[in-house]
Amino acid sequence: MKAQMFDMTRMWGMVTGLVLAIAYFASLYLGFKASEMLPMLVTAIGGFEMFLFSQDVWIKRKRKHG
């Protein structure tokens, strides 16, 4: 059950990051002034997802090589 909850946390993180990125680029496209915190949130969530992805790759590689 713990794995499912962690996977759902990752899924919500991914969806939140995508929604924030879309909101940021939409505000730039439409000419609205975006909050200065919005790009920082997008990069923080993106960094979190990149870390988890690289951790998954590392764990899968480790299983294959010993």
Secondary structure, 3 states (H helix, E strand, C coil): CHHHHHHHHHHHHHHHHHHHHHHHHHHHHHCCCCCCHHHHHHHHHHHHHHHHHHHHHHHHHHHHCC
